[in-house]
Amino acid sequence: MRIWPFLILALAVSCSTPGPLQRAVPRQKIAKKVRLQEAKEKPVVNEKLIQRLREADVTVVDVRSTEEFVNGHLVGAKHIDFLRDDFEKQVGKLDRRKRYYLYCASGNLSGKALQYLLARGVKAETLEPYETLKSEGIPMEGLSP
């Protein structure tokens, strides 16, 4: 019967003492650390992209509609509307020695245009959608107020 007080005391002490994980990092710091890691993993689109776009053999191609292009596009972007009848003719005029970066509003049209260009031996890649590029601070022109 004399052992019960010691067991109760041992149980009370073990429950109130923080475990090694609780002592190591408080929950608030864990959440902050996760947010910092997520921020670090987010690609820095604008700096790398701007450097690539300054290269002489790179051209940005906007494959959105004419109305969308007129309302705003990347500075210096060439416009080739993917949905127009003359898309194939416009692609035929592209210099195959250059690299092309395609973008559209959602990524859907630029993905289809990318497949078309690659099948014809044109070096191309897709960029983020227009709104993402705009929010990343990529220089734009033709923006309506």
Beta strands, then each sheet from edge to edge (+ up, - down):
strand 1: 58-62
strand 2: 73-74
strand 3: 78-79
strand 4: 99-103
strand 5: 123-126
strand 6: 140-141
sheet 1: 3+ 1+ 4+ 5+
sheet 2: 2+ 6-
end
